[in-house]
């Protein structure tokens, strides 16, 4: 039995070396462990000799001691430490959950987790002892209660994992062990009839065992049930924490600090204190989540002076590692899978429509699309669920825009309430971790507001996508015939007002233009708060452009007259120039801040909108104007790309669009177009002058005189009436007379989201 225990211990992972270290130091004070690469290699060699037959003086304790310092690459992955008695009895994998001082299997079966066999081997202290006999689980639980995993050291470690209480409200925070881990939401149409759950007996935890592999738990009185899966059914990660740390060494702690400084304040899908404590102790930390954090923060090493001369981690290798772990975890997703998936999706190179669909589907398994206001879970867990739900909703809608795919989340199956202050309890640290904690604390409130504003902007984007960019909407527009443009404008009016109101209500700390103080001054004086505002404003311009694209595409000679085309194209031009000038004024601090995964496409949409206006321009002069502005915009992107590598995608997209625009036929000059329009108007007027014998003449009107009046209406009433000029013929005010100055088109004035 001692040899069997030793072999089992040799297959354990590195996560609970500290548990064995406490016992080793008691029996042999000279024993020490090292986590350096050198020690790992040396321990690997010792593990080879370990498999040979032991000498008479070799005991189980010495074997366990040598196994505890073995490399994590040996044996089947996922063993967190010495197996408990129950797992030995069942011959199953034993994975430690330090948050409850039990292995996952014992926690699932609601039984004590004891280490009688392992402790008896450790207490041998060098003397040969006969192997202990296997004992029944009931005997182990009753007779060896003093060997339970409730030691003082482990209790203190578990208490450290619980976040400190909040500043207000007096409500204790939830443990990082969340109640919906490894669970599946039971829908209304499955083969299991929900009505039957109303009559099943439930224990004090509102649970009832259905089989040896899973049980059911009631989360709310309204009939919300979830199937709690046996944790042993989930496969262990093929890549360990040590392997991930090796990929980024020696920058691991630096990257974690950068994550909670740059990304987490504006994308709070984690619990900071819980993650930091798990990172320090290496207990309860998901390799997938750690890989996702590293993948998203590696870019900040480029701006660290200390990292410029040292070897930098391979970004592609870290991305591949994170994607491999995510693929393994998605079939049995838990809370960390969704968190890691959303973080990985913020990496623009990994932001794909298929990956978004998998993450959203996995979130449905956890019931994130349902509101949890009446669920029997801690307050901090409710807040985490809502933050994750709205972050995922935002990601899904922008992914739909970026990839031109239908959204996976619909309003009919979405009941999550709006975010409130209490939803951010436990999201951020309540104690400083570095010298800049004072500045960091001041930034947290701004980050929360910025996150909420992004969520509310996404709701407007979702309405635009549902109203103008669905197959059903395309059929309705086509059925409108010649009234297509006016029908679209009628639907666009309330959305445009809503978007304009959203911008007007932005807090002062999030506005990047101020007519009274001068916009350039605000751009020059960049703070930590204002640096993170850039992504929100570019998203706002992308939302406006998405609305205008549908309108511009509908314009033609049959759906809109020249004056209506002029109004629509002038509003579109104002939005385009405002967006281009905004990008031109972004400073390196803005570009080095956190940008969501959809941002690179938002920059590309500005250039794409410019090529749309170029391709549909009715005159050569107007087309040349847009061609010059697109060239200026490309130069701005090329200068900014050194601080934001994701802008390479926008440059490539602009080059492709410009190349395709070369196939558009050359436009006529404005003089030529005016002459053609006047000639066509005169021809129509001559046809009107032919009197109809059956129609009496108007009193006081002669044939020629009436014709002259009609000609005046046709040639001047449309082009020069209501204060318009001859430039209206082009469908857009000429470049010389159109306002392109930033001060004249500031988003803070009444022109933001210009009315049609």
C-alpha positions in Angstrom: 0.0 0.0 0.0 2.9 2.4 0.7 4.3 1.8 -2.7 0.8 2.3 -4.2 0.4 5.6 -2.4 3.8 6.7 -3.5 3.1 5.9 -7.1 -0.2 7.8 -6.9 1.5 10.8 -5.3 4.1 10.8 -8.1 1.3 11.5 -10.6 0.1 14.5 -8.8 0.3 18.0 -10.2 2.2 21.0 -8.7 -0.8 22.8 -7.3 -0.6 21.3 -3.8 3.1 20.9 -3.2 2.6 23.2 -0.2 0.3 20.7 1.4 3.0 18.0 1.2 5.8 20.5 2.1 4.2 21.1 5.5 4.5 17.4 6.3 7.9 17.0 4.8 9.3 19.9 6.8 7.9 18.3 10.0 9.7 15.0 9.3 12.9 16.4 7.7 13.6 20.1 8.3 16.5 20.0 5.8 14.1 19.3 3.0 13.4 22.3 0.8 11.4 22.9 -2.4 12.3 25.1 -5.3 10.2 26.3 -8.2 13.0 27.3 -10.4 13.6 25.6 -13.7 16.7 24.0 -12.4 14.9 22.3 -9.6 12.2 21.1 -12.0 14.8 19.4 -14.1 16.5 17.9 -11.2 13.3 16.6 -9.8 12.5 15.1 -13.1 15.6 13.0 -12.9 14.8 11.9 -9.4 11.4 10.7 -10.5 13.1 8.2 -12.9 14.9 6.4 -10.1 11.7 6.5 -8.1 10.1 3.8 -10.2 12.7 1.2 -9.3 12.3 -1.2 -6.4 12.8 0.4 -3.0 15.4 -0.6 -0.6 14.5 -2.1 2.8 15.0 1.3 4.4 12.7 3.1 1.9 9.4 4.1 3.4 6.2 5.5 2.1 7.0 8.9 3.6 10.3 9.1 1.7 8.6 8.1 -1.5 6.0 10.7 -1.0 8.7 13.3 -0.2 10.5 12.5 -3.4 7.3 12.5 -5.4 6.2 15.9 -4.1 9.1 17.6 -5.7 8.7 15.8 -9.0 8.0 17.7 -12.2 4.4 18.5 -13.1 5.0 17.0 -16.6 5.0 13.4 -15.2 1.9 11.3 -14.9 -1.6 12.1 -15.8 -2.3 15.8 -15.4 -4.8 17.2 -13.0 -3.8 15.5 -9.8 -3.8 18.3 -7.3 -2.2 16.3 -4.4 -2.3 13.1 -2.5 -5.6 11.3 -3.1 -8.1 11.3 -0.2 -9.5 8.1 1.3 -12.8 8.3 -0.6 -11.1 8.8 -4.0 -8.7 5.9 -3.2 -11.7 3.8 -2.3 -13.6 4.7 -5.5 -10.3 4.7 -7.5 -11.2 8.1 -9.0 -9.3 11.2 -9.7 -8.8 13.4 -6.6 -8.7 17.2 -7.3 -8.4 19.5 -4.4 -10.8 22.5 -4.0 -9.0 24.6 -1.4 -11.9 27.0 -1.2 -14.0 24.5 0.8 -11.1 22.3 2.1 -12.4 19.3 0.2 -11.8 17.6 -3.1 -14.4 18.2 -5.7 -15.7 14.6 -5.5 -16.2 14.8 -1.8 -17.8 18.2 -2.1 -20.2 16.9 -4.8 -21.2 13.9 -2.6 -21.5 16.1 0.5 -19.2 14.0 2.6 -16.0 14.6 4.7 -12.7 14.5 2.9 -10.1 12.5 4.9 -6.5 11.5 4.4 -6.0 8.6 6.8 -4.0 6.5 4.4 -1.8 9.3 3.2 -1.2 10.7 6.8 -0.3 7.2 8.0 2.3 7.0 5.3 3.7 10.5 6.1 3.9 9.7 9.8 6.2 6.7 9.3 9.2 9.1 9.5 11.7 6.7 8.0 10.8 3.4 9.7 9.4 0.6 7.6 5.8 0.0 8.4 3.4 -2.6 7.0 1.0 -1.3 4.4 -2.3 -0.2 5.7 -5.3 -2.2 4.7 -8.1 -0.7 2.6 -10.9 0.4 4.8 -14.4 1.2 3.9 -15.4 4.8 3.4 -17.8 4.8 6.3 -15.1 3.5 8.7 -12.6 6.1 7.4 -15.1 9.0 7.9 -16.2 7.9 11.4 -12.9 6.7 12.9 -10.4 9.2 11.6 -12.2 12.5 12.1 -9.0 14.0 13.5 -7.4 13.6 10.1 -9.9 15.7 8.2 -8.6 18.3 5.9 -9.4 21.1 8.3 -5.9 21.9 9.5 -5.1 25.4 10.7 -2.8 26.2 7.8 -5.2 25.1 5.2 -8.1 26.9 6.9 -6.2 30.1 6.9 -5.4 29.7 3.2 -9.0 29.1 2.4 -10.1 32.2 4.4 -7.6 34.3 2.4 -9.4 33.3 -0.8 -12.6 34.9 0.4 -12.7 38.6 -0.6 -12.9 41.1 2.2 -16.3 42.6 3.1 -17.5 45.6 1.1 -17.2 49.1 2.3 -20.9 49.7 2.4 -24.0 47.6 3.1 -22.3 45.2 5.5 -23.0 42.3 3.1 -20.3 39.6 3.1 -18.9 38.7 -0.3 -19.2 35.4 -1.9 -16.4 32.9 -2.1 -14.8 32.5 -5.5 -16.4 29.0 -5.5 -19.6 30.0 -7.3 -22.8 28.0 -7.1 -23.2 27.6 -10.8 -19.9 26.1 -11.6 -20.1 22.8 -13.5 -23.8 23.2 -13.9 -26.4 23.1 -16.7 -29.5 25.2 -16.9 -32.6 23.0 -17.4 -34.8 24.5 -20.1 -38.5 24.3 -20.5 -38.5 22.0 -23.5 -36.1 19.2 -22.6 -37.0 15.6 -22.0 -37.1 16.3 -18.3 -40.5 17.7 -17.3 -40.0 20.7 -15.0 -43.3 20.1 -13.2 -41.8 16.9 -11.7 -39.2 19.0 -9.9 -41.8 20.6 -7.8 -42.4 17.4 -5.9 -38.9 16.0 -5.4 -37.4 16.0 -1.9 -34.7 18.6 -1.4 -32.1 18.8 1.4 -31.0 21.9 3.3 -29.0 23.0 0.2 -32.1 22.8 -2.1 -30.5 19.8 -3.8 -31.6 16.3 -4.7 -29.5 13.5 -6.1 -30.7 12.1 -9.4 -27.9 9.6 -10.0 -24.3 9.0 -9.0 -23.1 11.4 -11.7 -25.3 14.4 -11.2 -27.9 16.0 -9.0 -30.4 18.9 -9.3 -30.5 22.2 -7.4 -33.3 24.7 -7.1 -32.0 28.2 -7.5 -35.2 30.1 -7.1 -38.8 29.6 -6.0 -40.1 30.3 -9.5 -38.9 26.9 -10.7 -35.3 27.7 -11.8 -33.4 24.4 -11.6 -29.9 23.5 -12.7 -28.3 20.1 -13.1 -25.1 20.0 -11.0 -22.6 17.7 -12.7 -20.0 15.5 -11.1 -16.7 17.3 -11.3 -14.9 14.0 -12.1 -16.7 14.1 -15.4 -14.7 17.1 -16.5 -11.4 16.4 -18.1 -8.3 17.9 -16.7 -6.4 20.6 -18.6 -3.5 19.3 -20.6 -1.4 22.3 -19.8 -0.4 23.1 -16.2 0.0 26.4 -14.5 3.7 26.0 -14.4 3.9 25.5 -18.2 1.9 28.7 -18.7 4.1 30.6 -16.3 7.2 29.4 -18.2 5.8 30.9 -21.4 5.8 34.4 -19.9 8.6 34.2 -17.4 9.7 36.4 -15.8 6.8 38.8 -16.5 3.9 36.9 -14.9 3.3 39.2 -12.0 3.8 42.3 -14.1 1.2 41.1 -16.6 -1.3 40.4 -13.8 -0.8 43.9 -12.4 -1.2 45.4 -15.9 -4.4 43.5 -16.4 -6.0 44.9 -13.3 -4.7 48.4 -14.0 -5.6 48.7 -17.7 -8.3 46.1 -18.6 -10.2 45.1 -15.5 -11.5 48.6 -14.6 -13.3 48.9 -17.9 -14.1 45.2 -18.4 -14.8 43.9 -14.9 -15.7 40.2 -15.5 -13.5 38.9 -12.7 -13.3 39.3 -8.9 -9.9 41.0 -8.4 -9.1 39.9 -4.8 -10.1 36.3 -5.5 -7.9 36.1 -8.6 -4.9 37.8 -7.0 -5.1 35.5 -4.0 -5.4 32.4 -6.2 -2.5 33.6 -8.3 -0.3 34.0 -5.3 -1.1 30.7 -3.7 -1.6 28.8 -7.0 -4.8 27.3 -5.4 -8.1 27.3 -7.2 -6.6 29.1 -10.2 -7.8 27.9 -13.7 -4.9 27.5 -16.2 -7.3 28.6 -18.9 -8.2 31.9 -17.1 -4.5 32.6 -16.4 -3.6 32.0 -20.0 -6.4 34.4 -21.1 -5.2 37.1 -18.8 -1.7 36.8 -20.2 -2.8 36.7 -23.8 -4.7 40.0 -23.4 -1.9 41.8 -21.5 1.2 40.8 -23.4 1.0 43.9 -25.6 1.7 46.1 -22.6 5.2 44.7 -22.4 6.0 46.7 -25.5 5.6 49.9 -23.5 7.6 48.7 -20.5 11.2 50.1 -20.5 12.5 47.1 -18.5 11.2 44.7 -21.0 12.6 46.3 -24.1 16.1 44.8 -23.7 15.0 41.4 -22.3 13.5 38.4 -24.1 9.8 38.9 -24.7 7.3 36.1 -24.6 6.0 34.6 -27.8 2.5 36.1 -28.3 1.5 33.5 -30.9 2.5 30.6 -28.6 0.5 32.1 -25.8 -2.5 32.6 -28.0 -2.3 29.0 -29.2 -2.1 27.8 -25.6 -5.1 29.8 -24.5 -7.2 28.6 -27.5 -6.2 25.0 -26.8 -7.3 25.2 -23.2 -10.5 27.0 -24.2 -11.4 24.3 -26.8 -10.9 21.6 -24.1 -13.0 23.4 -21.6 -16.0 24.4 -23.7 -17.7 20.9 -23.7 -18.0 21.1 -19.9 -18.0 24.9 -19.4 -18.0 26.5 -16.0 -17.7 30.1 -14.9 -14.0 30.4 -15.7 -14.6 29.1 -19.2 -16.9 32.0 -19.9 -14.7 34.5 -18.3 -11.6 33.3 -20.2 -13.6 33.1 -23.4 -14.7 36.8 -23.2 -11.2 37.9 -22.4 -9.8 35.9 -25.4 -12.4 37.5 -27.6 -11.0 40.9 -26.8 -7.9 40.0 -28.6 -8.8 41.2 -32.1 -6.9 38.5 -33.9 -8.9 35.8 -32.0 -12.3 37.6 -32.3 -14.2 35.2 -34.6 -17.9 34.6 -35.1 -17.7 30.9 -34.5 -15.8 31.3 -31.2 -18.4 33.9 -30.1 -21.2 31.4 -30.8 -19.5 28.7 -28.7 -19.1 31.1 -25.8 -22.6 32.3 -25.9 -24.0 28.8 -26.1 -21.8 27.8 -23.1 -23.2 30.9 -21.2 -26.7 29.7 -21.9 -25.7 26.4 -20.1 -25.0 28.5 -17.0 -28.2 30.5 -17.3 -26.5 33.8 -17.8 -29.4 35.0 -20.0 -31.7 34.9 -17.0 -31.8 37.5 -14.3 -30.8 36.2 -10.8 -32.4 38.9 -8.6 -34.5 36.2 -6.7 -31.9 33.4 -6.8 -30.6 31.9 -3.6 -27.0 33.0 -4.2 -24.8 35.6 -2.5 -25.0 39.2 -3.5 -21.5 39.3 -5.0 -22.3 36.3 -7.2 -25.4 38.1 -8.5 -23.4 41.1 -9.4 -20.8 38.9 -11.2 -23.5 37.1 -13.2 -25.0 40.4 -14.3 -21.6 41.9 -15.2 -20.7 38.8 -17.2 -24.1 38.7 -18.8 -24.0 42.3 -20.1 -20.4 42.0 -21.1 -21.3 38.9 -23.2 -24.3 40.7 -24.6 -22.1 43.6 -25.7 -19.6 41.2 -27.2 -22.3 39.3 -29.1 -23.8 42.5 -30.6 -20.5 43.9 -31.7 -19.4 40.6 -33.1 -22.6 40.5 -35.1 -21.7 43.9 -36.5 -18.0 43.0 -37.2 -18.7 39.8 -38.9 -22.0 40.5 -40.5 -23.7 37.5 -38.8 -27.0 37.2 -37.0 -26.8 37.8 -33.2 -27.2 34.8 -30.9 -29.0 36.8 -28.2 -32.5 38.0 -28.7 -34.7 40.2 -26.6 -37.3 37.5 -26.3 -34.9 35.3 -24.3 -33.1 38.0 -22.3 -34.3 39.0 -18.8 -31.1 40.4 -17.2 -31.8 43.7 -15.4 -29.7 46.8 -15.9 -26.5 47.2 -14.0 -26.6 49.1 -10.7 -23.9 50.0 -8.2 -24.3 46.9 -6.1 -23.6 44.7 -9.1 -19.9 45.7 -8.7 -19.5 44.5 -5.2 -16.4 42.3 -5.1 -15.3 43.3 -8.6 -12.4 45.4 -7.5 -9.8 45.2 -4.8 -10.4 46.8 -1.5 -6.8 47.0 -0.5 -3.8 48.4 -2.4 -1.4 46.1 -4.2 1.2 48.6 -5.4 2.4 52.1 -4.9 0.0 53.6 -7.4 -3.0 52.2 -5.6 -4.2 55.7 -4.8 -4.4 56.7 -8.5 -5.9 53.3 -9.3 -8.7 53.7 -6.8 -9.7 57.0 -8.4 -9.8 55.3 -11.8 -12.1 52.5 -10.7 -15.3 54.6 -10.6 -14.6 56.0 -14.0 -14.0 52.5 -15.4 -17.4 51.3 -14.0 -19.2 54.2 -15.6 -17.4 53.6 -18.9 -18.4 50.0 -18.9 -22.0 50.9 -18.3 -22.0 53.5 -21.0 -20.6 50.9 -23.5 -23.4 48.6 -22.5 -26.1 51.2 -23.1 -24.5 52.2 -26.5 -24.6 48.5 -27.5 -28.3 48.4 -26.8 -28.8 51.2 -29.4 -26.5 49.3 -31.8 -28.7 46.2 -31.3 -31.8 48.1 -32.2 -30.1 49.4 -35.4 -29.0 45.8 -36.4 -32.5 44.4 -35.7 -34.2 47.2 -37.6 -32.1 47.7 -40.6 -29.8 44.7 -41.1 -31.9 41.6 -40.9 -33.2 39.6 -43.9 -36.8 40.5 -42.9 -35.8 44.2 -42.9 -34.3 43.9 -46.3 -37.5 42.4 -47.7 -39.5 45.2 -46.2 -37.2 47.9 -47.7 -37.4 46.2 -51.1 -41.2 46.0 -50.9 -41.4 49.8 -50.3 -40.3 50.4 -53.9 -39.8 54.0 -54.7 -40.6 55.0 -51.1 -37.6 53.0 -49.8 -35.5 55.9 -48.7 -38.4 57.7 -47.0 -39.4 54.4 -45.3 -35.9 53.9 -43.9 -35.7 57.5 -42.7 -39.0 57.1 -40.9 -37.6 54.1 -39.0 -34.2 55.8 -38.5 -35.6 58.9 -36.8 -36.3 57.5 -33.3 -33.0 55.6 -33.3 -31.2 58.7 -34.3 -32.8 60.7 -31.5 -32.0 57.9 -29.0 -28.4 58.0 -30.1 -28.2 61.7 -29.9 -29.6 61.7 -26.4 -27.1 59.1 -25.4 -24.2 61.3 -26.5 -25.7 64.4 -24.8 -26.0 62.6 -21.5 -22.4 61.4 -21.4 -20.7 62.4 -18.1 -18.2 65.2 -18.4 -15.3 62.9 -17.6 -16.1 60.9 -20.7 -16.5 63.8 -23.2 -13.4 64.3 -25.3 -14.6 67.6 -26.9 -15.5 70.9 -25.2 -16.3 73.9 -27.3 -15.7 76.2 -24.3 -12.2 75.0 -23.5 -11.1 73.8 -26.9 -10.9 70.2 -28.0 -7.2 70.2 -28.7 -6.5 71.1 -25.1 -8.4 68.1 -23.8 -6.6 65.8 -26.2 -3.2 67.2 -25.2 -3.8 66.8 -21.5 -4.4 63.0 -21.4 -5.1 61.4 -18.1 -5.6 57.7 -17.2 -9.3 58.3 -17.3 -9.5 60.2 -20.6 -7.1 57.7 -22.2 -9.7 54.9 -21.8 -12.4 57.0 -23.4 -11.2 56.6 -26.9 -12.7 53.2 -27.5 -16.1 54.4 -26.4 -16.1 57.3 -28.8 -14.9 55.3 -31.8 -17.7 52.8 -31.0 -20.1 55.7 -31.0 -18.9 56.8 -34.5 -19.2 53.2 -35.7 -22.8 53.0 -34.5 -23.6 56.3 -36.3 -21.9 55.1 -39.5 -23.9 51.8 -39.3 -27.1 53.8 -39.3 -26.0 56.1 -42.2 -24.7 53.2 -44.4 -28.2 51.8 -44.8 -29.6 55.3 -45.7 -26.9 56.1 -48.3 -27.3 52.7 -49.9 -31.0 53.3 -50.5 -30.4 56.6 -52.5 -31.0 56.5 -56.2 -32.9 58.4 -58.9 -36.1 56.6 -58.2 -36.2 56.5 -54.3 -35.1 60.0 -53.6 -35.1 63.4 -55.4 -32.0 65.5 -55.5 -32.9 67.6 -52.5 -33.5 64.6 -50.3 -30.2 63.1 -51.5 -28.5 66.3 -50.6 -29.8 66.2 -47.0 -28.9 62.6 -46.5 -25.4 62.9 -48.0 -24.6 66.1 -46.1 -25.4 64.4 -42.8 -23.3 61.4 -43.7 -20.4 63.6 -44.8 -20.6 65.4 -41.4 -20.3 62.1 -39.5 -17.5 60.9 -41.7 -15.3 64.0 -41.3 -16.0 64.1 -37.5 -14.9 60.5 -37.2 -11.8 61.0 -39.2 -10.8 64.1 -37.3 -11.4 62.4 -34.0 -9.0 59.6 -35.0 -6.4 62.1 -36.2 -6.4 63.7 -32.7 -5.9 60.5 -30.7 -2.7 60.6 -28.7 -0.3 57.6 -28.0 -1.9 57.4 -24.5 -5.3 56.8 -26.1 -3.9 54.2 -28.5 -2.0 52.3 -25.7 -5.1 52.0 -23.6 -7.5 49.0 -23.7 -9.4 48.6 -26.9 -12.1 45.9 -27.2 -11.7 43.2 -29.9 -14.2 45.0 -32.2 -12.2 48.2 -32.3 -10.1 47.4 -35.2 -13.2 46.9 -37.3 -14.6 50.1 -36.0 -11.6 52.0 -37.3 -12.0 50.1 -40.6 -15.7 51.0 -40.9 -14.7 54.7 -41.0 -12.7 54.1 -44.1 -15.3 51.8 -45.6 -17.9 54.5 -45.1 -15.7 56.9 -46.9 -15.4 54.6 -49.9 -19.2 54.2 -49.9 -19.6 57.9 -50.2 -16.9 58.0 -52.9 -18.5 55.2 -54.9 -22.0 56.8 -54.8 -20.8 60.4 -55.4 -22.7 62.0 -58.3 -19.9 64.3 -59.4 -16.2 64.1 -60.1 -15.4 66.9 -57.6 -17.2 65.2 -54.8 -15.5 61.8 -55.5 -12.1 63.6 -55.5 -12.9 65.2 -52.2 -13.5 61.8 -50.6 -10.5 60.3 -52.2 -8.3 63.0 -50.6 -9.9 62.5 -47.2 -9.3 58.7 -47.4 -5.7 59.3 -48.2 -5.3 61.5 -45.2 -7.1 58.9 -43.0 -4.7 56.2 -44.2 -1.8 58.4 -43.3 -3.2 58.9 -39.8 -3.6 55.1 -39.3 -0.1 54.4 -40.5 1.3 56.9 -38.0 -0.7 55.5 -35.2 -0.1 51.8 -35.8 3.2 51.8 -33.8 1.1 52.4 -30.6 -1.8 50.1 -31.7 -0.9 47.1 -33.8 -4.5 46.2 -34.4 -4.7 49.2 -36.8 -2.9 47.2 -39.4 -6.2 45.5 -40.1 -7.9 48.9 -40.7 -5.1 49.9 -43.1 -5.4 46.6 -45.0 -9.2 47.0 -45.2 -8.9 50.6 -46.5 -6.4 49.5 -49.1 -8.7 46.8 -50.3 -11.7 49.1 -50.4 -9.8 51.8 -52.3 -8.6 49.2 -54.8 -12.2 48.0 -55.4 -13.4 51.7 -55.7 -11.2 52.0 -58.8 -13.7 49.9 -60.7 -16.4 52.5 -60.2 -17.1 54.5 -63.5 -15.8 58.0 -63.6 -18.3 60.6 -62.5 -19.3 63.6 -64.6 -18.2 67.1 -63.6 -20.6 69.3 -61.7 -21.1 71.7 -64.8 -21.8 68.8 -67.0 -24.3 67.4 -64.5 -26.1 70.7 -64.1 -26.4 71.1 -67.9 -27.9 67.7 -68.2 -30.4 68.2 -65.4 -31.5 71.6 -66.9 -31.9 70.0 -70.3 -34.0 67.2 -68.9 -36.1 69.7 -67.0 -36.7 71.7 -70.1 -37.8 68.6 -72.1 -40.3 67.7 -69.4 -41.6 71.3 -69.4 -42.2 71.3 -73.1 -44.3 68.2 -72.8 -46.4 69.8 -70.1 -47.0 72.9 -72.4 -49.0 70.9 -74.9 -52.6 71.7 -74.0 -55.1 68.9 -73.5 -58.3 69.9 -75.4 -60.5 68.2 -72.8 -58.9 70.2 -70.0 -60.0 73.8 -69.5 -57.3 76.5 -69.1 -56.8 78.1 -65.7 -58.3 81.5 -65.4 -55.9 84.3 -66.3 -53.3 81.8 -67.5 -51.9 81.5 -71.0 -50.3 78.6 -72.5 -46.8 80.0 -72.7 -47.1 81.8 -69.4 -48.2 78.8 -67.6 -45.3 76.9 -69.1 -42.8 79.5 -68.0 -44.0 79.3 -64.4 -43.7 75.5 -64.5 -40.1 75.8 -65.8 -39.3 78.1 -63.0 -40.5 75.7 -60.4 -38.6 72.8 -62.0 -35.3 74.6 -62.4 -35.2 76.8 -59.4 -37.8 75.5 -56.9 -35.8 72.3 -56.4 -32.3 73.5 -56.7 -32.4 77.1 -55.4 -35.6 77.0 -53.3 -35.5 77.0 -49.5 -32.1 78.6 -49.4 -30.4 75.8 -51.4 -27.6 76.6 -53.9 -26.7 75.1 -57.2 -24.3 72.7 -55.4 -27.4 70.7 -54.4 -27.3 69.3 -57.9 -24.4 67.2 -56.8 -26.3 65.7 -54.0 -23.8 67.2 -51.5 -22.6 70.6 -50.7 -19.3 71.2 -52.5 -16.1 70.6 -50.5 -15.4 74.4 -50.5 -18.6 75.3 -48.9 -19.1 72.2 -46.6 -18.0 72.5 -43.0 -15.1 70.3 -42.3 -13.6 72.2 -39.5 -13.6 70.3 -36.2 -14.9 73.3 -34.2 -17.9 73.6 -36.6 -18.8 70.0 -36.2 -18.0 69.3 -32.6 -20.0 66.4 -31.1 -21.0 68.6 -28.2 -23.1 71.0 -30.3 -26.4 70.4 -31.9 -24.9 68.7 -35.0 -24.1 65.4 -33.2 -26.2 62.8 -34.9 -27.6 65.5 -37.4 -31.3 65.2 -38.0 -32.6 64.3 -41.5 
